[in-house]
Structures are given as C-alpha cells and as structure tokens.
Amino acid sequence: MSAARPQSTRLTILLPFAIVTLIWGSTWIVIRDQLGVVPATWSVSYRFVVAGLVMSAWALWRRDPWTLGARGWLFAAATALLQFCGNFNAVYQAEHYITSGLVAVTFALLLVPNALLARVFLGHRLGGRLIAGSAVAVAGVALLFTHEIRVDPNGPAVVAAGIAWTLLGVLAASASNVMQATATARSFAPAPLLATAMLLGAAFDAALAWTLDGPPVFEWRWGYVAGIVYLGVFASAVAFTLYFGILRVIGPAKAAYSSVIVPVIAMLLSTLFEGYRWSALAAGGAALTGVGLVIALSTRRPTR
C-alpha cells in the first residue's frame, strides 16, 4: 500500500479550511447576541430558513439536479436532525449556561469522536502523525479548557450543564460529519442535498421551538436581524458547503481540526471586541493547538 501526498496540505483544501475556520470562529460572539428576547430554538429555525433558501437559490442557479429519490430524502432528513437541529439547538442552549469561549473550547473535542467513528464506520486508519497531532492538540485544548473554567463566573453545576449540552451537540455533529464522507453523500449533487437538509432542519427546529417555547417570536433589532443573516448566509450556507467539501476529500478526522482552531479565533476576536485578556495558560494552549494542527494535517493518507 503506497502513501499518497497529503491532500490536506494543498491550497485547494487549506484555503477553504481557513475560510471556514475564520467564519466559525466569529459565530460564537454573534450567537451570544442572539440570546435574550427570542428563544434559542426560534433563532436556530430562522438561521436555517435563511441558509436553506440561499442554498436553494445557489442550486437553481447552478442548474443542479434535484433528483434525490427516497434514499436522498432520508439522508437529508438524517443530516437535518443531527447537524441542523440536534447540534445547533444543543450549542445555543449551552450558551445559556457557560461563556461562548468555554462552549467553543469544549466543541473542539469534535476531533475525537470524528476520528473514532470514521475508524469504525469508514475504515479510516489513524496514522501516527494524526494520533500525535491529536494528542498535542488535545493537550492545547485542555489548557484552554482549564483557563476558561477558572475564569467562568458561573458555579460548577451551571458549568456542568453547559458542558453537557455542548457534548450532546458534539456527538450529533460528529455523526453527521461521518455521514458526509460516505458513498451515499457523494452520489448526490451537494447543493440540492444541502439545501434540502437545511430546509428540513428549519422545519424540525420550528416544530421543536413551537413545542418547547410556543408561537414564533422575532426581534426587529438591527443587530439581531444582521446576526440571523450572517449566521444563515456565511456561517451556514457558505461554511457548510466548504466544510462538507473538505470533509469528503480529507476525511472527518482531519476536517474536525477546524473545531480545534475555532476557539483560538474566537478568543482573538474576543480580545478585539470584548476585552478578553490572555493568560500564559491560554496562550500556551493556543500555541499547542496550532502545532497539533500542523502535525495532523501533514499525515499522508494511504491509498488503496
């Protein structure tokens, strides 16, 4: 079995990887601003209505085939339930309990279930560099996690609830990530499949929102509306198109490294806009995550 040059070091992967990471690194502050007047469940619903409509327009402009069939609809529904309903509702709920920085840091653990599920269900081998890079990155995440726990103003019970919600979102996202690397996902045109999943996700979100929080609530504040547009267009339609494309090339384990860098980006933005102060612990954790990323992405994936 020969070793191919790692595709994860090519510009066609690194550029969209950087764009996705920068976009998702900014979402934590925006999500925090969404909480308040409008229940989180309805904010998630509005986000994916916007995202689904944008993706539908993109698919129609490209004239992509919408022939999903029963298998495609089932796949889109599963993606909707896991990624666009379960994952996002859990994350929004988590931000009611803990800081956006701690949510972002906890979500960085996505690389662990992604790597394990890809090994179990897709047969992806865990190379030595990937394991080494993951270990270094997890050590960095642990330092960031320790720092965030220390500065979090909430009590242990509240922090535990927030972390539990985040981990629930991580598991849902990981299951969806592995699905996107299957032959079934590659058998459909990406834009129509993603548009359908997002619109179904919005419908599931709305049903959940109505059940838990009653009729729709909307806040006609400029910041809230702009946040919905940004999260729907850039953080969902654009970012997931790029991310799922990356995932299908380099696999779920490496693609999940975006979640490792995201908290570092979130903290850098928090430094600029929220007065976040770096400690030696946080700086060391950020440095380690970067080193781990470089090691892991340089892994050569065996060819069959």
C-alpha positions as CSV (number, residue, x, y, z in Angstrom):
1,M,0.0,0.0,0.0
2,S,1.6,3.2,-1.1
3,A,1.4,6.6,0.6
4,A,0.0,9.5,-1.4
5,R,0.9,13.1,-0.9
6,P,-1.4,14.5,1.8
7,Q,-4.2,16.4,0.1
8,S,-4.7,18.4,3.3
9,T,-1.6,20.4,2.6
10,R,-2.8,21.6,-0.8
11,L,-4.1,25.1,-1.4
12,T,-7.5,23.8,-2.6
13,I,-8.0,22.4,0.9
14,L,-6.1,24.9,3.0
15,L,-7.9,28.0,1.6
16,P,-11.5,26.8,2.2
17,F,-10.3,25.3,5.5
18,A,-9.0,28.8,6.6
19,I,-12.3,30.5,5.4
20,V,-14.5,28.0,7.3
21,T,-12.3,28.4,10.5
22,L,-12.4,32.2,10.4
23,I,-16.2,32.2,9.8
24,W,-17.0,29.7,12.6
25,G,-14.5,31.4,14.9
26,S,-16.7,34.6,14.7
27,T,-20.0,32.9,15.2
28,W,-19.7,32.5,19.0
29,I,-20.0,36.2,19.6
30,V,-22.9,36.5,17.2
31,I,-24.7,33.6,18.8
32,R,-24.3,35.2,22.2
33,D,-26.0,38.3,20.9
34,Q,-28.9,36.2,19.6
35,L,-29.8,35.1,23.1
36,G,-32.4,37.1,25.1
37,V,-35.7,38.2,23.6
38,V,-36.0,35.4,21.1
39,P,-35.9,31.8,22.4
40,A,-32.8,30.0,21.1
41,T,-35.0,27.4,19.3
42,W,-36.6,30.0,17.2
43,S,-33.3,31.7,16.4
44,V,-31.9,28.4,15.1
45,S,-35.1,28.0,13.0
46,Y,-34.7,31.4,11.4
47,R,-31.0,30.7,10.7
48,F,-31.7,27.6,8.7
49,V,-34.6,29.1,6.8
50,V,-32.2,31.7,5.5
51,A,-29.5,29.1,4.9
52,G,-31.9,26.8,3.1
53,L,-33.2,29.5,0.8
54,V,-29.7,30.7,-0.1
55,M,-28.6,27.1,-0.9
56,S,-31.7,26.5,-2.9
57,A,-31.1,29.7,-5.0
58,W,-27.4,28.5,-5.5
59,A,-28.5,25.1,-6.6
60,L,-31.1,26.5,-9.0
61,W,-28.5,29.0,-10.4
62,R,-26.1,26.1,-11.0
63,R,-28.9,24.0,-12.5
64,D,-28.0,21.1,-10.3
65,P,-30.3,18.0,-10.5
66,W,-32.8,17.8,-7.6
67,T,-33.5,14.0,-8.2
68,L,-32.8,12.9,-4.6
69,G,-35.2,10.0,-4.5
70,A,-36.3,8.2,-1.3
71,R,-32.7,7.5,-0.3
72,G,-31.6,11.1,-0.8
73,W,-34.6,12.4,1.2
74,L,-33.8,10.0,4.1
75,F,-30.2,11.1,4.0
76,A,-31.1,14.8,4.0
77,A,-33.6,14.2,6.9
78,A,-30.9,12.4,9.0
79,T,-28.5,15.3,8.3
80,A,-31.1,17.8,9.2
81,L,-31.9,16.0,12.5
82,L,-28.3,15.6,13.6
83,Q,-26.5,18.6,12.2
84,F,-29.1,21.4,11.8
85,C,-31.4,20.5,14.6
86,G,-29.7,18.5,17.4
87,N,-26.3,20.0,17.1
88,F,-27.3,23.6,16.9
89,N,-30.1,23.6,19.4
90,A,-27.7,22.0,21.9
91,V,-25.0,24.6,21.3
92,Y,-27.4,27.5,21.6
93,Q,-28.8,26.0,24.8
94,A,-25.2,25.6,26.1
95,E,-24.6,29.3,25.8
96,H,-27.3,30.0,28.3
97,Y,-25.1,28.3,30.9
98,I,-21.5,29.0,30.1
99,T,-19.4,31.5,28.2
100,S,-19.1,31.4,24.4
101,G,-15.3,30.7,24.9
102,L,-15.9,27.6,27.0
103,V,-18.5,26.3,24.5
104,A,-16.0,26.8,21.7
105,V,-13.2,25.1,23.6
106,T,-15.5,22.1,24.5
107,F,-16.6,21.8,20.9
108,A,-13.0,21.4,19.9
109,L,-13.2,17.8,21.2
110,L,-15.2,17.1,18.0
111,L,-12.0,15.6,16.5
112,V,-12.1,12.7,19.0
113,P,-15.5,11.2,18.0
114,N,-14.9,12.1,14.4
115,A,-11.7,10.1,14.3
116,L,-13.2,7.1,16.2
117,L,-16.4,7.0,14.2
118,A,-14.5,7.3,10.9
119,R,-12.4,4.3,12.0
120,V,-15.4,2.2,13.0
121,F,-17.8,3.0,10.1
122,L,-15.5,4.1,7.3
123,G,-12.4,2.0,8.0
124,H,-10.1,5.1,8.0
125,R,-6.8,4.3,9.6
126,L,-5.4,6.5,12.3
127,G,-1.9,7.3,11.2
128,G,1.0,8.0,13.6
129,R,1.1,11.7,12.8
130,L,-2.7,12.1,13.1
131,I,-2.6,10.4,16.6
132,A,0.5,12.5,17.6
133,G,-1.1,15.7,16.3
134,S,-4.4,14.9,18.0
135,A,-2.6,14.3,21.3
136,V,-0.8,17.7,21.1
137,A,-4.0,19.5,20.1
138,V,-6.0,17.9,22.9
139,A,-3.3,19.0,25.3
140,G,-3.7,22.5,24.0
141,V,-7.5,22.3,24.3
142,A,-7.0,21.0,27.9
143,L,-5.0,24.2,28.7
144,L,-7.6,26.4,27.1
145,F,-10.4,24.5,28.9
146,T,-8.6,24.8,32.3
147,H,-8.2,28.6,31.7
148,E,-11.9,29.0,30.7
149,I,-13.1,27.0,33.7
150,R,-11.0,29.2,36.0
151,V,-12.4,32.5,34.7
152,D,-16.0,31.3,34.2
153,P,-18.2,33.3,36.6
154,N,-20.9,30.5,37.0
155,G,-20.9,27.8,39.6
156,P,-19.9,24.1,39.0
157,A,-23.5,22.9,38.5
158,V,-24.2,25.5,35.8
159,V,-20.9,24.9,34.1
160,A,-21.5,21.1,34.1
161,A,-25.0,21.7,32.4
162,G,-23.4,23.9,29.8
163,I,-20.7,21.4,29.0
164,A,-23.2,18.5,28.9
165,W,-25.3,20.4,26.3
166,T,-22.1,21.1,24.3
167,L,-21.1,17.5,24.3
168,L,-24.5,16.5,23.1
169,G,-24.0,18.9,20.2
170,V,-20.6,17.4,19.5
171,L,-21.9,13.9,19.2
172,A,-24.7,14.9,16.9
173,A,-22.3,16.9,14.7
174,S,-19.8,14.0,14.6
175,A,-22.4,11.5,13.4
176,S,-23.4,13.9,10.7
177,N,-19.8,14.5,9.7
178,V,-19.1,10.8,9.2
179,M,-22.3,10.5,7.1
180,Q,-20.9,13.2,4.7
181,A,-17.8,11.0,4.0
182,T,-19.9,8.1,2.8
183,A,-20.5,7.0,-0.8
184,T,-24.2,7.8,-0.3
185,A,-23.3,11.5,0.3
186,R,-21.1,11.6,-2.8
187,S,-23.8,10.1,-5.0
188,F,-25.9,13.3,-4.9
189,A,-25.3,16.8,-6.1
190,P,-24.0,18.7,-3.0
191,A,-26.0,21.9,-3.3
192,P,-29.5,20.4,-3.6
193,L,-28.8,17.8,-0.9
194,L,-27.6,20.5,1.5
195,A,-30.4,22.9,0.6
196,T,-33.0,20.1,1.3
197,A,-31.2,19.2,4.6
198,M,-31.2,22.8,5.8
199,L,-34.9,23.4,5.0
200,L,-35.9,20.2,6.7
201,G,-33.7,21.2,9.6
202,A,-35.5,24.5,9.8
203,A,-38.8,22.7,9.8
204,F,-37.6,20.3,12.6
205,D,-36.3,23.3,14.5
206,A,-39.6,25.2,14.2
207,A,-41.6,22.1,15.4
208,L,-39.3,21.9,18.4
209,A,-39.5,25.6,19.0
210,W,-43.3,25.7,18.9
211,T,-43.4,22.6,21.2
212,L,-41.0,24.0,23.8
213,D,-41.4,27.8,23.6
214,G,-44.7,28.5,21.9
215,P,-45.5,30.6,18.8
216,P,-42.8,32.4,16.8
217,V,-41.0,35.3,18.4
218,F,-38.9,37.8,16.5
219,E,-36.8,40.8,17.5
220,W,-36.7,43.6,15.0
221,R,-33.4,44.9,16.3
222,W,-30.8,45.7,13.7
223,G,-28.1,43.6,15.4
224,Y,-30.4,40.6,15.7
225,V,-31.5,40.7,12.1
226,A,-28.0,41.2,10.9
227,G,-26.9,38.3,13.1
228,I,-29.5,35.9,11.5
229,V,-28.4,36.9,8.0
230,Y,-24.7,36.4,8.8
231,L,-25.3,33.1,10.5
232,G,-27.6,31.9,7.8
233,V,-25.6,33.0,4.7
234,F,-22.0,32.9,5.8
235,A,-21.8,30.6,8.8
236,S,-24.3,28.1,7.4
237,A,-24.7,28.2,3.6
238,V,-21.2,29.2,2.7
239,A,-19.3,27.5,5.6
240,F,-21.1,24.1,5.4
241,T,-20.7,24.0,1.6
242,L,-17.0,24.4,2.0
243,Y,-16.7,22.2,5.1
244,F,-18.5,19.2,3.7
245,G,-16.5,19.5,0.5
246,I,-13.3,19.4,2.6
247,L,-14.6,16.6,4.7
248,R,-15.2,14.4,1.6
249,V,-11.6,14.8,0.5
250,I,-9.5,14.6,3.7
251,G,-11.9,12.7,5.9
252,P,-13.8,13.5,9.1
253,A,-10.8,13.3,11.5
254,K,-8.7,16.0,9.7
255,A,-11.7,18.1,8.9
256,A,-12.6,18.3,12.6
257,Y,-9.4,20.2,13.2
258,S,-11.3,23.3,12.2
259,S,-13.1,23.0,15.6
260,V,-9.7,22.9,17.3
261,I,-8.6,26.3,15.8
262,V,-12.1,27.9,16.1
263,P,-11.7,28.6,19.9
264,V,-8.4,30.3,19.3
265,I,-10.0,32.5,16.6
266,A,-13.0,33.2,18.9
267,M,-10.6,34.3,21.7
268,L,-8.6,36.5,19.3
269,L,-11.9,38.2,18.3
270,S,-13.0,38.4,21.9
271,T,-9.7,40.2,22.6
272,L,-10.6,42.8,20.0
273,F,-14.3,43.3,20.8
274,E,-14.8,42.0,24.3
275,G,-11.6,43.0,26.1
276,Y,-10.6,39.3,26.6
277,R,-7.2,39.1,28.4
278,W,-4.8,36.3,27.6
279,S,-3.0,34.4,30.3
280,A,0.1,32.3,30.0
281,L,-2.1,29.2,30.2
282,A,-4.4,30.3,27.4
283,A,-1.5,31.4,25.2
284,G,0.2,28.1,25.7
285,G,-3.0,26.2,24.8
286,A,-3.4,28.2,21.6
287,A,0.2,27.5,20.6
288,L,-0.2,23.8,21.2
289,T,-3.4,23.6,19.2
290,G,-1.6,25.2,16.3
291,V,1.3,22.8,16.5
292,G,-1.0,19.8,16.7
293,L,-2.9,21.0,13.6
294,V,0.3,21.2,11.6
295,I,1.4,17.7,12.6
296,A,-2.0,16.2,11.9
297,L,-2.7,17.8,8.6
298,S,0.7,16.6,7.3
299,T,-0.4,13.0,7.6
300,R,-0.2,11.0,4.5
301,R,-3.4,9.1,3.9
302,P,-2.7,5.6,2.5
303,T,-4.2,4.9,-1.0
304,R,-5.8,1.6,-1.8
